[in-house]
Amino acid sequence: MRPSPSILAALLLVGCIGGGHGDGDSTDDTGGSIDSGDTDPVDRASGLVNGTVTVQLYEAGTDEDINEITWDEYGGNFPFGAIFVAAYTVDETTNATTYYDEFVISAPSTAGDGYSLEIDPDDTETVYVYAALDWWPDGVIGTTEPIGLHGDLVAVVEGGETNDVDIVINSPLLPTGGGGGGTYVALTGDVAIDAAYGGGDAKVMLYDSFGQGPSYVTSLTPTATADGAEGTFSLSVGANYGEGRLLGAWDDDMNGLIEPTDTWGAYVVAGENANPITVLDADISGYTVLLPYGLPPALTPFVRIEGAITYDSDFSSFAAGTTIYVAALRTRPTADFGVADLGRAYDWQSFTGAELAGTSLDYLLVSPSNAVAYVWAYADTDGDGLLNEPGEPVGSAGRSGRIATGSTNTTGLDLPLVVPF
């Protein structure tokens, strides 16, 4: 069985913001591809978005903390699979995600790797960019893979380049020790691709009944037919798995990775979706997976964290020149640090001058989904650019500031500012 990383919690129920592919394909709030139908007659030169993706290892620490691990400490070898990078926008009303371009880093290195996305400014003039790691590596970007994002909107420069759009993916270590064991049953059947087939492998996967996973994966190379392609599959599944969703995907862009922008399908009977299936303690056969059919499992690149920074008296009572910062940090702060270090946060905001009035400041941050974020607010009352100094007010989401971001937005997360002991 393909276990999820320990902190990559929760079922992906909605698509908040998505990644890039082609000429503006979009997804609805369950993550499926929909033709955008854009017909903009303007013809402008495409712009490039360039950056580097780096994987930062960590392990669970004590007291709700995580400890960053260097690659030298780990042994220097990259144990994961490929990295999927995408440019995207989202409709904040419908959560429909539009993909503009994608890039696959097939053999990532421990030092980080460059990517380049080409985007037509006639389609959009700004994008978000995220990267997802094939953590377990099975050739599939699943619903709970470690994700990193560039927290700011990125401008698309007509005929030019936007550089240094860098992304860090926080990743737990792979499990160690033995695995396997237990009793398995065979789930077998056919794969039918009902589209022009020009090559590329396919995978058949079992997700849980809520769409989280995949838990089990098998690969096949279809054979071309007059109408598309066909093949057979055999999937080994833990006995008594229970209910699950049997899905398929075709690597139609032949980049060696199954991602949300590939062609997806599902188990059908008489042309209709027949999921869920039930796996008990005996082999089962005769399943047909049709591609394309239905929508891919939802992949939520980021979620919103919002609430208010509060204070028991008016913010104007702070000394002149005070700035209040709020951030979704990748690790828990343990000492003072400079404002420049907020560049390593998932996202941050600042408030100063006339904004400091009343007893409440609304904030909005973004964080990768299914990750750990440490949400803290700091008042830099002496204006020296150092945060978390003794005697300066701070506020956090609970004692440590730690939240598991999951796959849905966090709202109403208030951060009362207090002077720590």
C-alpha positions as CSV (number, residue, x, y, z in Angstrom):
1,M,0.0,0.0,0.0
2,R,1.2,3.5,-0.8
3,P,1.1,5.3,2.6
4,S,0.8,9.1,2.8
5,P,3.5,11.1,4.5
6,S,2.7,11.5,8.2
7,I,1.9,15.2,8.1
8,L,0.2,15.1,4.7
9,A,-3.2,14.8,6.2
10,A,-6.5,15.1,4.9
11,L,-8.7,14.4,2.0
12,L,-8.6,16.8,-0.9
13,L,-12.2,17.9,-1.2
14,V,-12.0,21.2,-3.2
15,G,-9.5,22.7,-5.7
16,C,-8.4,26.0,-4.4
17,I,-5.8,27.0,-6.9
18,G,-4.3,24.9,-9.7
19,G,-1.3,24.4,-12.0
20,G,-0.5,24.9,-15.6
21,H,-1.0,23.0,-18.9
22,G,-1.2,24.0,-22.5
23,D,-3.4,26.8,-23.8
24,G,-5.5,27.5,-20.8
25,D,-7.2,24.3,-19.9
26,S,-9.1,24.6,-16.6
27,T,-10.4,22.5,-13.9
28,D,-13.6,22.7,-11.8
29,D,-13.6,22.4,-8.1
30,T,-13.1,18.7,-8.2
31,G,-9.9,19.1,-10.2
32,G,-11.0,18.0,-13.6
33,S,-9.9,19.5,-17.0
34,I,-12.4,21.7,-18.9
35,D,-11.7,23.5,-22.2
36,S,-11.6,27.2,-21.4
37,G,-12.7,28.1,-24.9
38,D,-10.7,31.4,-24.9
39,T,-10.8,33.2,-28.3
40,D,-8.8,36.3,-27.7
41,P,-7.8,37.7,-31.1
42,V,-4.8,39.6,-29.8
43,D,-1.5,37.9,-30.7
44,R,1.3,38.8,-28.3
45,A,4.7,37.1,-27.8
46,S,4.7,34.6,-24.9
47,G,6.6,35.3,-21.7
48,L,8.8,32.9,-19.7
49,V,8.6,32.3,-16.0
50,N,11.8,30.8,-14.7
51,G,13.0,29.6,-11.3
52,T,14.4,26.9,-9.2
53,V,12.7,24.2,-7.2
54,T,14.5,22.9,-4.0
55,V,13.4,20.1,-1.7
56,Q,14.0,20.8,2.0
57,L,13.9,17.6,4.1
58,Y,12.5,17.6,7.7
59,E,11.6,15.2,10.4
60,A,9.1,15.5,13.3
61,G,10.7,17.1,16.4
62,T,9.5,17.6,19.9
63,D,6.9,20.0,21.2
64,E,5.0,20.3,17.9
65,D,8.2,21.4,16.1
66,I,9.8,20.1,12.9
67,N,13.6,19.8,12.4
68,E,15.1,20.6,9.0
69,I,17.6,18.0,7.8
70,T,20.4,18.7,5.4
71,W,21.0,16.5,2.4
72,D,24.5,15.7,3.8
73,E,22.9,14.5,7.0
74,Y,20.5,12.4,5.0
75,G,23.3,10.8,3.0
76,G,23.2,13.0,-0.1
77,N,21.0,10.8,-2.3
78,F,17.7,12.0,-3.7
79,P,15.2,9.3,-2.8
80,F,12.0,10.7,-4.4
81,G,10.5,10.8,-7.9
82,A,10.0,13.6,-10.3
83,I,8.7,17.1,-9.6
84,F,5.7,18.6,-11.4
85,V,5.8,22.4,-11.8
86,A,2.8,24.3,-13.1
87,A,1.5,27.9,-13.7
88,Y,-2.2,28.5,-12.9
89,T,-4.9,30.9,-12.0
90,V,-8.2,30.4,-10.1
91,D,-11.7,31.8,-10.2
92,E,-12.2,32.8,-6.6
93,T,-16.0,32.4,-7.0
94,T,-16.2,29.0,-8.6
95,N,-12.7,27.6,-7.6
96,A,-12.3,26.7,-11.3
97,T,-8.6,26.2,-11.9
98,T,-6.9,27.2,-15.2
99,Y,-3.6,25.6,-16.2
100,Y,-1.3,27.5,-18.6
101,D,1.9,25.5,-18.8
102,E,3.7,22.7,-16.9
103,F,7.3,21.5,-16.5
104,V,8.5,18.1,-15.2
105,I,11.9,17.8,-13.5
106,S,12.4,14.1,-14.3
107,A,15.6,13.5,-12.2
108,P,15.7,16.1,-9.4
109,S,18.9,16.8,-7.6
110,T,19.6,17.6,-3.9
111,A,20.9,21.1,-4.9
112,G,17.7,22.2,-6.6
113,D,16.7,22.3,-10.3
114,G,15.6,24.9,-12.7
115,Y,12.4,25.1,-14.6
116,S,10.9,27.3,-17.3
117,L,7.2,27.9,-18.1
118,E,6.0,29.6,-21.3
119,I,2.8,31.6,-20.9
120,D,0.7,33.5,-23.5
121,P,-0.1,36.9,-22.1
122,D,-3.3,36.9,-24.2
123,D,-4.5,34.1,-21.9
124,T,-3.4,35.7,-18.6
125,E,-1.1,38.5,-17.4
126,T,-0.5,37.0,-14.0
127,V,-0.1,33.5,-12.7
128,Y,0.6,31.5,-9.5
129,V,3.3,28.8,-9.7
130,Y,3.5,25.6,-7.6
131,A,5.5,22.4,-7.5
132,A,4.5,18.9,-6.4
133,L,6.9,16.1,-5.5
134,D,6.3,12.5,-6.4
135,W,7.2,11.6,-2.8
136,W,6.5,7.9,-2.7
137,P,7.8,7.6,-6.0
138,D,5.3,5.7,-8.1
139,G,5.1,8.0,-11.1
140,V,1.9,9.6,-9.9
141,I,1.3,13.1,-8.4
142,G,-1.2,12.0,-5.8
143,T,-3.6,14.0,-3.7
144,T,-1.3,14.3,-0.6
145,E,2.1,14.8,-2.2
146,P,4.4,17.5,-0.7
147,I,3.7,20.8,-2.4
148,G,5.7,24.0,-2.5
149,L,4.5,27.3,-3.9
150,H,5.7,30.7,-4.9
151,G,3.4,32.8,-2.7
152,D,3.1,35.9,-4.9
153,L,1.4,36.5,-8.1
154,V,3.9,36.4,-11.0
155,A,3.7,38.9,-13.8
156,V,3.9,37.5,-17.4
157,V,6.2,39.8,-19.4
158,E,5.2,39.9,-23.1
159,G,8.2,38.6,-25.0
160,G,10.4,38.7,-21.9
161,E,11.3,36.7,-18.8
162,T,10.3,36.8,-15.2
163,N,13.2,35.2,-13.2
164,D,13.9,33.9,-9.7
165,V,10.4,32.5,-9.2
166,D,11.8,30.0,-6.7
167,I,10.0,27.4,-4.8
168,V,10.9,25.3,-1.8
169,I,9.1,22.0,-1.1
170,N,9.1,20.9,2.5
171,S,9.3,17.1,2.5
172,P,9.3,14.6,5.3
173,L,11.8,11.8,5.1
174,L,10.8,8.5,3.5
175,P,10.0,5.7,6.0
176,T,12.8,3.3,6.9
177,G,12.7,-0.3,7.8
178,G,10.9,-3.3,6.3
179,G,7.5,-3.2,4.7
180,G,5.3,-5.5,2.8
181,G,3.8,-8.6,4.4
182,G,0.1,-9.2,4.8
183,T,-2.3,-10.8,2.3
184,Y,-3.0,-9.4,-1.2
185,V,-5.6,-10.1,-3.8
186,A,-5.5,-9.4,-7.5
187,L,-7.8,-6.9,-9.2
188,T,-7.7,-7.4,-13.0
189,G,-9.4,-6.1,-16.1
190,D,-9.1,-4.0,-19.3
191,V,-8.1,-0.5,-20.1
192,A,-9.7,1.2,-23.1
193,I,-8.4,4.5,-24.4
194,D,-11.1,6.1,-26.6
195,A,-9.0,8.8,-28.2
196,A,-6.3,9.2,-30.8
197,Y,-3.3,7.3,-29.3
198,G,0.2,8.4,-30.1
199,G,2.1,6.5,-27.4
200,G,2.6,6.8,-23.7
201,D,2.1,4.4,-20.8
202,A,-1.0,4.2,-18.6
203,K,-1.6,3.5,-15.0
204,V,-4.5,2.0,-13.1
205,M,-4.8,3.2,-9.5
206,L,-7.0,2.5,-6.5
207,Y,-7.9,5.6,-4.4
208,D,-10.0,5.4,-1.2
209,S,-13.7,6.0,-1.3
210,F,-13.2,9.8,-0.8
211,G,-10.7,10.2,-3.6
212,Q,-7.6,10.3,-1.5
213,G,-4.5,8.5,-2.8
214,P,-3.6,6.5,-4.8
215,S,-3.1,3.6,-2.4
216,Y,-2.1,1.1,-5.1
217,V,-0.7,1.7,-8.6
218,T,0.1,-0.5,-11.6
219,S,1.5,0.4,-15.0
220,L,0.9,-0.9,-18.6
221,T,1.8,0.0,-22.1
222,P,-1.4,0.0,-24.2
223,T,-1.6,-1.3,-27.8
224,A,-2.8,1.1,-30.5
225,T,-6.1,0.2,-32.2
226,A,-8.1,1.8,-35.0
227,D,-10.1,3.8,-32.4
228,G,-7.5,4.5,-29.7
229,A,-5.7,1.9,-27.6
230,E,-6.3,-1.0,-25.3
231,G,-4.5,-3.1,-22.7
232,T,-5.0,-5.3,-19.6
233,F,-4.0,-4.6,-16.0
234,S,-3.4,-6.5,-12.8
235,L,-3.4,-4.6,-9.6
236,S,-2.3,-6.1,-6.3
237,V,-4.4,-4.8,-3.4
238,G,-4.3,-5.5,0.3
239,A,-7.0,-8.0,1.2
240,N,-10.1,-6.4,2.8
241,Y,-9.2,-3.0,1.6
242,G,-12.9,-2.2,1.5
243,E,-14.5,0.5,-0.7
244,G,-12.3,2.4,-3.1
245,R,-12.3,4.3,-6.4
246,L,-10.7,2.5,-9.4
247,L,-9.2,5.1,-11.7
248,G,-6.9,5.2,-14.7
249,A,-4.6,7.8,-16.3
250,W,-2.8,8.0,-19.6
251,D,0.6,9.8,-19.8
252,D,-0.5,11.4,-23.0
253,D,2.3,14.0,-23.0
254,M,4.8,11.2,-22.4
255,N,6.8,13.0,-19.8
256,G,7.0,9.9,-17.5
257,L,4.7,11.3,-14.8
258,I,1.0,11.1,-14.2
259,E,-0.2,14.6,-13.2
260,P,-3.6,16.4,-13.1
261,T,-3.2,17.6,-16.7
262,D,-3.0,14.1,-18.2
263,T,-6.0,12.1,-19.5
264,W,-7.9,10.4,-16.7
265,G,-10.6,7.8,-16.6
266,A,-12.5,5.5,-14.3
267,Y,-14.1,2.1,-13.9
268,V,-17.2,1.9,-16.0
269,V,-20.1,-0.5,-16.6
270,A,-22.2,0.0,-19.8
271,G,-20.5,3.4,-20.3
272,E,-21.4,4.7,-16.8
273,N,-19.1,5.3,-13.8
274,A,-19.4,2.2,-11.6
275,N,-17.3,3.3,-8.6
276,P,-16.9,2.6,-5.8
277,I,-15.7,-0.9,-5.8
278,T,-15.3,-3.2,-2.8
279,V,-12.2,-5.3,-2.3
280,L,-12.5,-8.2,0.2
281,D,-10.4,-11.3,0.6
282,A,-10.7,-12.9,-2.9
283,D,-9.3,-12.0,-6.3
284,I,-11.7,-10.1,-8.5
285,S,-11.7,-9.6,-12.3
286,G,-13.6,-8.2,-15.3
287,Y,-13.1,-4.5,-14.6
288,T,-13.0,-2.0,-17.4
289,V,-11.3,1.3,-17.0
290,L,-12.3,3.8,-19.7
291,L,-10.2,6.9,-20.7
292,P,-11.1,9.7,-21.0
293,Y,-13.9,9.6,-18.5
294,G,-14.7,11.9,-15.7
295,L,-12.3,14.1,-13.8
296,P,-9.0,13.6,-12.0
297,P,-8.8,13.5,-8.3
298,A,-8.7,17.0,-6.9
299,L,-5.2,18.4,-6.2
300,T,-5.2,21.5,-4.1
301,P,-1.9,23.4,-4.5
302,F,-2.6,25.9,-1.8
303,V,-5.1,27.0,0.9
304,R,-5.9,30.3,2.4
305,I,-5.3,31.2,6.1
306,E,-7.2,34.2,7.3
307,G,-8.3,35.9,10.5
308,A,-7.5,38.9,12.5
309,I,-4.5,40.2,14.5
310,T,-6.0,41.6,17.7
311,Y,-4.7,43.7,20.6
312,D,-6.4,44.7,23.9
313,S,-5.9,48.4,23.3
314,D,-5.7,50.5,20.2
315,F,-2.7,49.7,17.8
316,S,-2.0,53.5,17.7
317,S,-0.7,53.1,21.3
318,F,2.4,51.5,19.9
319,A,5.5,53.7,19.4
320,A,5.8,55.7,16.2
321,G,7.4,53.6,13.4
322,T,6.0,50.3,14.6
323,T,5.3,47.7,12.0
324,I,3.2,44.5,12.6
325,Y,4.1,41.4,10.6
326,V,2.1,38.2,10.1
327,A,3.6,35.1,8.4
328,A,2.9,31.5,7.6
329,L,6.4,30.1,8.5
330,R,7.9,26.8,7.4
331,T,9.5,26.2,10.8
332,R,8.7,27.3,14.4
333,P,10.6,30.5,15.4
334,T,12.8,29.9,18.5
335,A,14.8,33.2,18.6
336,D,14.7,36.6,17.1
337,F,15.2,37.0,13.4
338,G,15.3,39.6,10.7
339,V,12.6,40.8,8.4
340,A,14.7,39.6,5.5
341,D,14.2,36.0,6.8
342,L,10.5,36.3,6.0
343,G,11.6,35.5,2.5
344,R,11.7,31.8,3.6
345,A,8.1,31.9,4.8
346,Y,5.2,30.5,2.7
347,D,3.6,34.0,2.8
348,W,3.7,37.2,4.9
349,Q,2.1,40.6,5.3
350,S,3.0,43.8,7.1
351,F,1.0,46.7,8.5
352,T,2.3,50.1,9.4
353,G,1.5,53.8,9.6
354,A,-2.1,54.7,9.2
355,E,-3.0,51.0,9.0
356,L,-2.4,50.7,12.7
357,A,-5.7,51.9,14.0
358,G,-8.3,50.2,16.1
359,T,-7.9,46.9,17.9
360,S,-8.1,44.4,15.0
361,L,-6.2,43.9,11.7
362,D,-7.5,41.5,9.1
363,Y,-4.9,39.3,7.4
364,L,-4.8,36.8,4.6
365,L,-2.0,34.3,3.9
366,V,-1.5,31.4,1.6
367,S,0.2,28.1,2.4
368,P,0.7,24.8,0.6
369,S,-2.1,22.4,1.2
370,N,-1.5,19.3,3.3
371,A,1.5,20.8,5.0
372,V,2.5,22.2,8.4
373,A,2.6,26.0,8.8
374,Y,3.5,28.1,11.8
375,V,1.3,31.2,11.9
376,W,2.7,34.0,14.0
377,A,2.3,37.8,14.2
378,Y,5.0,40.1,15.5
379,A,5.0,43.8,16.5
380,D,8.4,45.4,15.7
381,T,7.9,48.3,18.1
382,D,11.4,49.7,18.0
383,G,11.6,49.6,14.2
384,D,14.9,47.8,14.1
385,G,13.8,45.1,11.7
386,L,14.3,42.3,14.2
387,L,11.2,40.2,15.1
388,N,10.5,38.0,18.1
389,E,12.7,40.2,20.4
390,P,12.2,40.0,24.1
391,G,9.6,42.5,25.3
392,E,7.9,42.9,21.9
393,P,4.3,41.7,21.4
394,V,3.8,38.4,19.5
395,G,0.7,36.4,18.7
396,S,0.3,32.8,17.4
397,A,-2.1,30.2,16.4
398,G,-2.1,28.3,19.7
399,R,1.0,27.9,21.8
400,S,3.3,26.9,19.0
401,G,1.6,28.5,16.1
402,R,1.4,25.1,14.3
403,I,-1.5,24.3,12.1
404,A,-2.0,21.4,9.6
405,T,-3.2,23.1,6.5
406,G,-5.2,20.3,5.1
407,S,-7.1,20.9,1.8
408,T,-9.6,23.5,2.8
409,N,-9.2,27.2,3.8
410,T,-8.7,28.1,7.4
411,T,-10.8,31.1,8.5
412,G,-11.3,32.9,11.7
413,L,-7.8,32.2,12.9
414,D,-7.3,35.2,15.3
415,L,-3.8,36.1,16.6
416,P,-4.0,38.1,19.9
417,L,-0.8,40.1,20.4
418,V,0.7,39.7,23.9
419,V,4.0,40.5,25.5
420,P,5.7,37.2,26.3
421,F,7.1,36.5,29.7
